[in-house]
Amino acid sequence: MVRRMDAIAADERTRTGTVEILPPSAWHKWRDWAHAQGTSPFHTPEWLTIQARAFHGRPMCVSVLEAGEFKDVIPVVVRKLGPFHVGSSPIHVGTPYGGTQRRPIDGDIGRGLAGLARQERISFLDVYLDPRVAVTSPKPFRVENHSTYVLELNQDEERVLQRTESRCRRAIRKAIRLGVSVREMSLDDLPVYEKMARDTYAHQGRSPPLPIEVVSASLKDPVLRNHTLALVAEAGGRPLAAGIFPWGADTIYYVDGVSFRSGLRLAPNNLLHWTVIQRALRMGLTRYDLVGASVGSIGLFKRSFGAAIVPHSRIHWGTSAARVAYRAWNWTARPSQRSGG
């Protein structure tokens, strides 16, 4: 019995996770791990780097170790907001999830992250978790419940199409009938992408939330380009809609979409997303995360493809003053910097 209890205790110590900052000079360990594991695109050095550049922050890789072995990663962007340093995993614009790739958030991870935040003089740390990452014991973090739309791609193309709502199928067929087609995006499309982005948000009185640098980097960086579908829907040579859809492991993600309002009558977005689904099926991916479960027309659009609402968690930690300041900043920044879906 003693030996059995000792073995159990040793096993618990082995599985206990510790966190530490991995310096950029050692990010090759992260790249090797990501390549071996097949991570989400948001858990790669390349994605963290473009987020930090686009939002003028400092990239920080927090490694999760078990018995000294690299087991997971928490990518963080650190920014100065007023008198406070804020850590975001991720900056929740064009990047839906940070935190760990798969490891549950337990007391060891929570306490370790809070300790690292204090060490780095971070006053507030904000983490959005993938739906498949559990939160078992978050303290000292607080937990909020969020949700997203996920379409399971576990059937052939015809059956996936039949799972869409009839109005969605009609819109796809309408777009094809009216001459809409979908092609790969190139760097030459960036100026029109910016114009579509401005047009998309103009009626809301907002600026596009996603910096064009993120779109540009997803086309220029060879690692990101190999794991991103960047598509344009057009008719008669005129672009009508476009989107960025990075993928990794078993999932493709909808991170940004833009369109000209004048072309919506041709239903280009329906065909655009149906093309994403077709490509994902051919690549052997099994999930399409449409990111966010917005109310109103955006949520209805996502649901029309047969996607189901799936819960996920946001966890956050900070000093009392930083919490108040971050909440105020987030509210005032939302019209120009936050995405609505």
C-alpha positions as CSV (number, residue, x, y, z in Angstrom):
1,M,0.0,0.0,0.0
2,V,2.8,2.4,0.8
3,R,4.5,1.7,-2.5
4,R,1.2,2.3,-4.3
5,M,0.6,5.6,-2.6
6,D,4.2,6.6,-3.3
7,A,3.7,5.7,-7.0
8,I,0.5,7.8,-7.1
9,A,2.3,10.7,-5.5
10,A,5.1,10.5,-7.9
11,D,2.7,10.4,-10.8
12,E,0.9,13.5,-9.5
13,R,4.3,15.3,-9.3
14,T,5.1,14.3,-12.9
15,R,1.8,15.7,-14.2
16,T,2.0,18.9,-12.2
17,G,2.5,21.8,-14.6
18,T,4.8,24.7,-14.1
19,V,5.1,27.7,-16.3
20,E,8.1,29.8,-17.3
21,I,9.0,32.4,-19.9
22,L,10.7,31.0,-23.0
23,P,13.1,33.6,-24.4
24,P,13.0,34.2,-28.2
25,S,16.5,32.7,-28.5
26,A,14.9,29.4,-27.5
27,W,11.7,29.6,-29.6
28,H,13.1,26.8,-31.8
29,K,11.9,24.5,-29.0
30,W,8.4,26.0,-29.4
31,R,8.6,25.5,-33.2
32,D,9.7,21.9,-32.9
33,W,6.9,21.2,-30.4
34,A,4.3,22.9,-32.6
35,H,5.4,21.0,-35.6
36,A,5.3,17.7,-33.8
37,Q,1.9,18.3,-32.1
38,G,0.1,20.0,-35.0
39,T,-1.2,23.0,-33.1
40,S,-3.7,25.7,-33.9
41,P,-2.3,28.5,-36.0
42,F,-2.6,30.8,-32.9
43,H,-0.2,28.8,-30.9
44,T,2.8,29.3,-33.2
45,P,5.7,31.8,-33.0
46,E,4.7,33.3,-36.3
47,W,1.2,34.2,-35.3
48,L,2.3,35.7,-32.0
49,T,4.9,37.8,-33.8
50,I,2.4,39.3,-36.2
51,Q,-0.1,40.0,-33.4
52,A,2.6,41.8,-31.4
53,R,3.7,43.9,-34.4
54,A,0.2,44.8,-35.5
55,F,-0.8,45.9,-32.1
56,H,2.5,47.4,-31.0
57,G,3.2,45.0,-28.2
58,R,5.9,42.7,-26.9
59,P,5.6,39.0,-27.7
60,M,6.0,36.7,-24.7
61,C,6.0,32.9,-24.9
62,V,5.0,31.2,-21.6
63,S,5.9,27.5,-21.8
64,V,4.1,24.8,-19.7
65,L,6.4,22.2,-18.4
66,E,5.8,18.8,-16.9
67,A,8.8,17.1,-15.3
68,G,10.9,19.6,-17.2
69,E,9.5,18.6,-20.6
70,F,7.8,21.1,-22.9
71,K,4.1,20.2,-22.9
72,D,2.2,23.3,-24.0
73,V,2.4,27.0,-24.6
74,I,0.6,30.2,-23.7
75,P,1.3,33.0,-26.3
76,V,0.9,36.5,-24.7
77,V,1.2,40.0,-26.1
78,V,2.2,42.6,-23.5
79,R,1.1,46.2,-24.1
80,K,1.2,49.5,-22.2
81,L,-2.3,50.9,-21.7
82,G,-2.0,54.1,-19.7
83,P,0.0,53.4,-16.5
84,F,-0.6,49.6,-16.7
85,H,1.1,46.8,-18.5
86,V,-1.6,44.4,-19.9
87,G,-1.0,40.8,-21.1
88,S,-3.4,39.5,-23.7
89,S,-3.6,35.8,-24.8
90,P,-4.6,36.7,-27.4
91,I,-5.5,40.3,-28.3
92,H,-9.1,39.4,-29.1
93,V,-9.2,40.9,-32.6
94,G,-8.7,38.5,-35.5
95,T,-7.4,35.9,-33.1
96,P,-10.0,34.0,-31.1
97,Y,-8.0,31.9,-28.7
98,G,-4.8,31.9,-26.7
99,G,-4.1,30.2,-23.5
100,T,-2.9,26.6,-23.7
101,Q,-3.4,24.5,-26.8
102,R,-5.0,21.6,-24.9
103,R,-3.8,21.4,-21.3
104,P,-6.6,22.1,-18.7
105,I,-6.2,25.3,-16.7
106,D,-5.8,24.1,-13.1
107,G,-4.5,25.7,-9.9
108,D,-0.9,25.1,-10.8
109,I,-1.2,26.9,-14.1
110,G,-3.4,29.6,-12.6
111,R,-1.0,30.4,-9.8
112,G,2.0,30.1,-12.0
113,L,0.6,32.5,-14.6
114,A,-0.3,35.1,-11.9
115,G,3.2,34.8,-10.5
116,L,4.8,35.3,-13.9
117,A,2.5,38.3,-14.4
118,R,3.6,39.9,-11.2
119,Q,7.3,39.2,-12.1
120,E,6.8,40.9,-15.4
121,R,4.9,43.8,-13.9
122,I,1.8,42.9,-15.7
123,S,-1.2,44.4,-13.9
124,F,-3.9,42.6,-15.9
125,L,-3.8,39.3,-17.8
126,D,-6.6,38.3,-20.1
127,V,-6.9,34.8,-21.7
128,Y,-9.5,33.4,-24.1
129,L,-9.4,29.6,-24.2
130,D,-10.2,27.2,-27.0
131,P,-13.6,25.4,-26.5
132,R,-11.7,22.1,-25.9
133,V,-9.6,23.5,-23.1
134,A,-11.2,22.9,-19.7
135,V,-10.9,25.1,-16.6
136,T,-10.8,22.8,-13.6
137,S,-9.5,25.2,-10.9
138,P,-8.9,28.7,-12.1
139,K,-8.0,30.5,-8.9
140,P,-6.6,33.2,-8.7
141,F,-8.2,33.8,-12.2
142,R,-11.8,34.7,-12.7
143,V,-13.9,32.9,-15.3
144,E,-16.4,34.1,-17.8
145,N,-18.5,31.9,-20.1
146,H,-18.4,32.7,-23.8
147,S,-19.5,30.8,-26.9
148,T,-18.7,30.2,-30.5
149,Y,-20.3,28.5,-33.6
150,V,-18.6,25.3,-34.7
151,L,-19.5,23.2,-37.7
152,E,-18.5,19.6,-37.5
153,L,-17.1,18.4,-40.8
154,N,-17.6,14.7,-40.1
155,Q,-19.5,13.8,-43.2
156,D,-19.1,14.0,-47.0
157,E,-19.7,17.2,-48.9
158,E,-23.2,16.4,-50.0
159,R,-24.3,15.5,-46.4
160,V,-22.7,18.7,-45.0
161,L,-24.5,20.7,-47.6
162,Q,-27.8,19.1,-46.6
163,R,-27.2,20.1,-43.0
164,T,-27.2,23.8,-44.0
165,E,-30.5,25.7,-43.7
166,S,-32.5,25.9,-46.9
167,R,-32.0,29.7,-47.1
168,C,-28.2,29.1,-47.0
169,R,-28.4,26.5,-49.8
170,R,-30.6,28.9,-51.9
171,A,-28.0,31.7,-51.4
172,I,-25.1,29.5,-52.5
173,R,-27.0,28.5,-55.6
174,K,-28.0,32.0,-56.3
175,A,-24.4,33.2,-56.1
176,I,-23.3,30.6,-58.6
177,R,-26.2,31.3,-60.9
178,L,-25.3,35.1,-60.9
179,G,-21.7,34.4,-61.9
180,V,-20.0,34.7,-58.5
181,S,-16.7,32.7,-58.2
182,V,-14.1,32.3,-55.5
183,R,-10.3,32.5,-56.0
184,E,-7.2,32.7,-54.0
185,M,-6.2,36.1,-52.6
186,S,-2.9,37.7,-53.6
187,L,-0.9,40.6,-52.3
188,D,-2.4,42.6,-55.2
189,D,-5.7,42.3,-53.5
190,L,-4.7,44.1,-50.3
191,P,-5.8,47.6,-51.4
192,V,-9.3,46.4,-52.3
193,Y,-9.4,44.3,-49.1
194,E,-8.8,47.5,-47.2
195,K,-11.6,49.3,-49.1
196,M,-14.0,46.4,-48.4
197,A,-13.1,46.5,-44.7
198,R,-13.8,50.2,-44.5
199,D,-17.1,49.7,-46.3
200,T,-18.0,46.7,-44.0
201,Y,-17.8,48.8,-40.9
202,A,-18.7,52.3,-42.2
203,H,-22.5,51.9,-41.5
204,Q,-21.6,51.1,-37.8
205,G,-19.5,54.2,-37.5
206,R,-16.4,52.0,-36.9
207,S,-13.0,51.5,-38.3
208,P,-12.0,48.0,-39.3
209,P,-10.8,46.2,-36.1
210,L,-8.2,44.1,-37.7
211,P,-5.0,45.9,-38.8
212,I,-4.2,45.2,-42.5
213,E,-0.7,44.2,-41.3
214,V,-2.2,40.9,-40.0
215,V,-3.8,40.2,-43.4
216,S,-0.6,41.2,-45.2
217,A,1.6,39.0,-43.0
218,S,-0.7,36.0,-43.5
219,L,0.0,36.3,-47.3
220,K,3.7,37.1,-47.0
221,D,5.0,34.9,-44.3
222,P,5.6,31.4,-45.8
223,V,4.7,29.5,-42.6
224,L,1.5,31.4,-42.2
225,R,0.6,31.3,-45.9
226,N,0.9,27.5,-45.9
227,H,-1.7,27.4,-43.1
228,T,-4.1,30.1,-44.3
229,L,-6.9,30.1,-46.8
230,A,-7.2,33.6,-48.1
231,L,-10.1,33.9,-50.6
232,V,-11.8,36.5,-52.7
233,A,-15.4,36.1,-54.1
234,E,-15.9,38.1,-57.3
235,A,-18.2,38.5,-60.2
236,G,-17.2,39.8,-63.6
237,G,-13.7,40.4,-62.3
238,R,-15.0,42.7,-59.6
239,P,-14.2,41.7,-56.0
240,L,-17.3,41.5,-53.8
241,A,-16.1,39.8,-50.6
242,A,-13.0,38.3,-49.0
243,G,-11.9,36.5,-45.9
244,I,-8.9,35.1,-44.0
245,F,-9.2,31.5,-42.7
246,P,-6.2,30.1,-40.9
247,W,-6.1,26.4,-40.1
248,G,-4.1,24.0,-37.9
249,A,-4.5,20.6,-36.4
250,D,-8.1,19.5,-37.2
251,T,-9.7,22.9,-37.4
252,I,-10.1,25.9,-39.8
253,Y,-11.1,29.3,-38.3
254,Y,-13.0,32.3,-39.7
255,V,-10.9,35.2,-38.3
256,D,-11.8,38.1,-40.7
257,G,-14.3,38.8,-43.5
258,V,-15.0,41.9,-45.5
259,S,-17.3,42.8,-48.4
260,F,-18.8,45.6,-50.4
261,R,-22.4,46.3,-49.3
262,S,-23.3,47.0,-52.9
263,G,-22.6,43.4,-53.9
264,L,-24.4,41.6,-51.0
265,R,-27.5,41.0,-53.3
266,L,-25.3,38.5,-55.1
267,A,-24.8,36.4,-51.9
268,P,-20.9,36.3,-52.2
269,N,-20.4,35.6,-48.5
270,N,-22.5,32.4,-48.7
271,L,-20.4,31.0,-51.5
272,L,-17.2,32.2,-49.9
273,H,-17.9,30.2,-46.7
274,W,-19.2,27.2,-48.6
275,T,-15.9,27.2,-50.5
276,V,-14.0,27.2,-47.2
277,I,-16.0,24.2,-46.1
278,Q,-15.3,22.4,-49.4
279,R,-11.5,23.1,-49.1
280,A,-11.5,22.0,-45.5
281,L,-13.1,18.7,-46.3
282,R,-10.6,18.1,-49.0
283,M,-7.8,18.8,-46.6
284,G,-9.1,16.3,-44.1
285,L,-10.1,18.9,-41.5
286,T,-13.0,18.0,-39.2
287,R,-14.1,21.3,-37.7
288,Y,-14.9,24.8,-38.9
289,D,-14.9,27.3,-36.1
290,L,-16.8,30.4,-37.3
291,V,-15.6,32.3,-34.2
292,G,-18.0,34.0,-32.0
293,A,-21.7,33.5,-31.4
294,S,-23.0,37.0,-32.1
295,V,-26.7,37.8,-31.8
296,G,-28.5,39.3,-34.8
297,S,-27.7,38.8,-38.5
298,I,-24.1,37.7,-38.0
299,G,-25.1,34.9,-35.7
300,L,-28.0,33.8,-37.9
301,F,-25.6,33.7,-40.9
302,K,-23.2,31.5,-39.1
303,R,-25.9,29.2,-37.8
304,S,-27.3,28.8,-41.3
305,F,-24.4,26.6,-42.3
306,G,-25.4,24.1,-39.7
307,A,-23.0,25.2,-37.0
308,A,-23.9,24.6,-33.4
309,I,-23.2,26.9,-30.4
310,V,-20.2,25.6,-28.4
311,P,-19.1,27.1,-25.0
312,H,-15.6,28.3,-24.2
313,S,-14.0,30.3,-21.4
314,R,-12.3,33.5,-20.8
315,I,-10.2,33.8,-17.7
316,H,-8.6,37.0,-16.4
317,W,-6.5,38.1,-13.4
318,G,-5.4,41.6,-12.3
319,T,-5.1,44.2,-9.6
320,S,-8.3,46.0,-8.7
321,A,-7.1,49.3,-10.3
322,A,-6.1,47.6,-13.5
323,R,-9.4,45.7,-13.8
324,V,-11.3,49.0,-13.6
325,A,-9.0,50.7,-16.1
326,Y,-9.0,47.8,-18.5
327,R,-12.8,47.6,-18.4
328,A,-13.1,51.3,-19.1
329,W,-10.5,51.2,-21.9
330,N,-12.1,48.1,-23.5
331,W,-15.5,49.9,-23.5
332,T,-14.2,53.1,-25.1
333,A,-12.0,51.3,-27.6
334,R,-14.7,48.9,-28.8
335,P,-16.2,51.1,-31.5
336,S,-12.9,51.4,-33.4
337,Q,-10.9,48.4,-32.3
338,R,-13.1,45.5,-31.3
339,S,-14.7,43.0,-33.7
340,G,-18.4,42.4,-33.3
341,G,-18.7,38.6,-33.7
